[in-house]
């Protein structure tokens, strides 16, 4: 849901700023995906 929210906000506001060749929405999506993977990995390690 958070990734969908990031892209929905991007569609509304269209940021022009670029970081490492990507828009801020793509960077936020990449960071959120990394956090998701880390949480899922932590859950599997504790089970």
Secondary structure as GFF3:
##gff-version 3
##sequence-region A 1 47
A	DSSP	alpha_helix	2	13	.	.	.	ID=ss1
A	DSSP	beta_strand	18	19	.	.	.	ID=ss2
A	DSSP	beta_strand	22	23	.	.	.	ID=ss3
A	DSSP	alpha_helix	24	46	.	.	.	ID=ss4
###
